């Protein structure tokens, strides 16, 4: 695999914790002998040394190893809380009430549902409000739910499919009332168009929010750099970066290329927080350049990282989401 950033491994967890990184060929061998594997509690540091960026060819196999780890009775810090939150709120968080201020003008009924996701509505409400305002401003017909159920991704990538199946069953019952689902979160989008679509009797179109981005009507200016999405580019949407950059160039922005590397936050903040933060610290410094005015993204997880880390490390560019920059 060609090195994208000089002196840095492409796999983020191999870069920040090489001692606990499991190579793809080793993962494959482990899965071949899955029934004979016997883990110990300390294997957590190896099995969960992964941020599910999707770049490697063994993403599903790594999840199988996590499943086996949990099946053998081992857990990790925060796991019991996640299960408790799931049972009570159907989210990984100790809440289910959305923190967003819903703008006026969203119809109560539509064949298109805008599914925002629990991270979007509870952790980064301003980003989500901007997305809602953008869809309204561009005259997209859609509606939203008063309350959402998590897509199931946090439990799936933790190694427990039980919660995923429950989320799927409950969400599918809701989704059958719609013809199209617009996703704000790439993890939701990935699950919906694969696992959900396979389980549904109705053919529903799942689209990602980036498909609705358009060149700004008023001419913009400034140098902008992107944190593009691992969860799209490594899962079948290889050219989404070029699509989005082209929209910004047509809007008047000058795009500054920063080589692709994971921000580490595709899981939110669960499992190996130490590696998540180590990856995030390395990545934010890639954007700390005098010739960049704005750094942006169209991923909820990336935005959560970008918003916090840009302030923590006081980088030169302003962190603004794509909706802010195009409105």
N, C-alpha and C positions, 0 to 999 in steps of 0.2 A: 504494500500500500504506500503510495507516494506521500511523503511528508509535506503537509500543508503549511505548517509554521516551523521555520528553521529551528532545529534543536528540541522540538516538542513532539511527543507521541500523539498520533491521531486519536487513539482511544483515551478519553480523559482520565478514567480511573487507573489506567496503566501508567499514565504520566504522574499522577499524584500519590499513588500507592502501589508501586510495581511489585512489592513483596507479596501482596495479597491478590494480585491480578491472575485470573485463570485464562490461559490462552484458549482460542477457539477449538483447537484440536484436542486439548485436554477436556474441555466441556463436552465435546462429542463422545469421547471415550467414557466419561463419567455417566452420561445419559444411557449409553449402551448397556451399562451395568447398573442401572438405576435401582433395581430391586435388591441388589447386593450391597449398595452403599450404606455405610454406617457413619453418621456424622457425630461430632461432638459440639458442645456449646460454642467453643472458640472458633469453629468453622464459619460462624456468622461473618467474621471479618473478610473471609474469602467469598462466600456465597453471595453476600450482599454488597460486595465491592463492585457495584454496577449502578448506573443512573438511568438505565433503559433508554439510551439515546437512539438505539435502533441501528447504529452503524455496523456493528459486527454481524456475522452471519449466524449467530447462535442465540439470538434474543429469546426465542421461545424455549430453547433448551435450558437457558439460565433460569427461566421462570420455573421450569420443571424441577430444577435443583432446589429452589426455594420451597416449592411445594413439599418435596421430600423432607427437607429440613424441618418444616412445621409439623409434618405428619409424624416425625419421630419425637415430638413433644418439646422441641426447642422453640424459643421465642426471642424477642429482642425488645429493647426499651421503647415504650410507646405502643407496643402491639395491643396490650390489654385495653388501653384507652381508645385505640382505633375501633376495636370490637364493641366496646361500650357505646361509643358515639354512633356506630352503625346501627345498633339495635334501637337506640333512642331517637336518632335524628336522620338516619340514612345518609349521613355525610361523614367524612373523617374528622370533622371538627365538632366541638361541643356546642353546636348550634345548628339551626336550620333556617332561621329567619334571614332573608336577604338584606344586605346593608346598603343596597343601591337606592338612589332616588330616581324613580321611574319618570322619564320625561313625558309630557303630555303629547297626545297624538297617536299612541299605539292602539290599534283597534283591538276590541275584545275577541273578535273572531277572524280567522284567516286560515287558509289551507297550508300556510307556511308557519312553522314554529321556530323561533330563535331560542336555541338551547344554550344557556350561558355557562353553566357548570358551577360547582360549589366553590372552587378557588376564586373564580371570577366575581361571584356575587358576595362572598364573605371576606375575602382577603384583599382584593384590589377593586373596590367599588367604583372609583373614579375612571379607571380604564374601561370598565364595563359600561358606565354611563356614557362615555365618549363613543363607544361602539354603537349603543342604542341611538344616540343623537346622529351619528353618521348615517346609519341605515335610514332613519327618518328623513334626513336632509337629502339623501339620494333617491327618495321616493320608492323604497323597497317595501312591499306589502308583507307584513309579518305580525305575529302576536307573540306574547310570552306567557309563561305560567306564573301563577301567584307563588308557587312553591315547587322547587325541583328536587328530584331524587338523584343522587350521585350516579354517574355512569358505571361505577364499579372498578375503575382503573386502579385506585390505591390498593385495594385488596388483591386484585388480580396480580399486580406486579410484586406484591408482598409474598405471594405464594399460596393464597387461599381463594379458590374459585367459588366457594359457597356463597360469599357475599356478592360476587359478580353475577351469579345466576339469579339471585333474589332481585338485584338491581335491574337486570335485564327483563325479568318477568314483569316487574312493576312498571318500568319505563315503556316496554312494548305495548302494554295495555293503554298507556297514554298516547303513544306515537301513532297508533292505528287510526286516530282521529285526524291525522295530517297527511298531506301529500309530499311535503318537503320539510327537512330539518336543516336549518343553518346552524353551524357549530362555531362557537367562539373559542373553544379549547381543542387543541389538536389531539389530546388523549381521548376525549369524547369522540371526536371525529373518527379516529382510528378504530375504536371499538364499535361504533355505530355502523360504519360501512363494511365491517368484516364480521365480527361475532354476532352483532345484533341482526344485520341484514340476512345472515345465514339462518337465524332462528325465527325470522318473521314470515308470516304468511302473505303479508302485503308488501308490494314493491314500493318502497319509499325512497325518495332521492335525498341523499345526504351530501351537503356541500359545506365547504369551509369559508369562513368570513373573508379570507383574502380574495376569493373569487368575486367579491362585490366591490373591491377597491377600484376607483376610477381616477383619472387625472383631475386635479383640482381645477375648478372653473376660474379662480383668480390665480394669476401667476405667482409662484413662490420663488424663494431664493435661499441659498445656503448650501453648505456641504453636509451631507448626511451619510452615515454608515449604519449598517444593519446587523443585528443579531438574527440570522435566518434560523429556520426551524428544523432541528434534527428530526422531530416527530413527523414532519412532512417529507423532507428531502430524502430520508432514508427509508421511507415507507410508501414509495410509489409516486411522489410528487416532486420529481427531481428538478424540474424547471421552475418551480414556484419562486425561487430567488430572482431569476431573470424577469419573470412576469411582474413582480412587485417593483423591482428596481426600474423597469421601463416606465411604469406608471409615475414614479417619482421624477424621473428625467423629463417626462412629458409635462409634469407639473412645474418644472423650472429648477428643480434641485440638481445639484451636482453630486453624484454618488461616489463616495470614497470606498474603495474595495478593502475590506478587512477579511483575511482568509477565514474560512469556516472552521469553527471549533465550538464544542458544546459549552453551554453556560453552567451545566451541572444540575439544573433545577427542574428537569422534566418530571421528577417525582414529587415536586413541592419540597417540603422539608421533612422527610421521613427516612428511616434506615440510617445509613452512614452519614450523619450530618457533617462529620469531619471531612470526608472526601467531597461532599457537596460544596462546602464552604471553600475548600482548597481549590477546587475547579473554578468556582465563581470568582475568587480573588485573582487567579491567573487571567481569566477571560476579561474581566473588567479593565485590566491594565492594557489590554490590546487596543482599547478604544481611546485611551488617554493621550490624544494627539492634538497639537495646536491647529492642524488643518481640518479638523472635524468640528462642525458647529452643533450637529445633532446626532445622537445615537438612538436608534429606534428598533422596534420589533412588533410583530403581529401575533405573538404567542403569549398566553396568559402567564405561563410559568416563567418564560424568559423575562416578561415585564416585571414580575414580582422580584426577580433577581436584579434586573437592571435598575429599577426604582430604588431599591435599598442599597445596592452596592455602589451605584454612581454617587450617592451621597456619602456613604461610609468612606470611600476613597477619594472623594472630592475631585473627580475627573473633570477635565476641561470642557468637553461637550455637554450640552443640555440633554437630559434624557426625556424624550417625548414619545408618546405612542403614535402609531401611524395615523390614527384617526384625527388626533390633534393637528398633525402636520399636513393633512389633506383637507381639513375643513376651512 
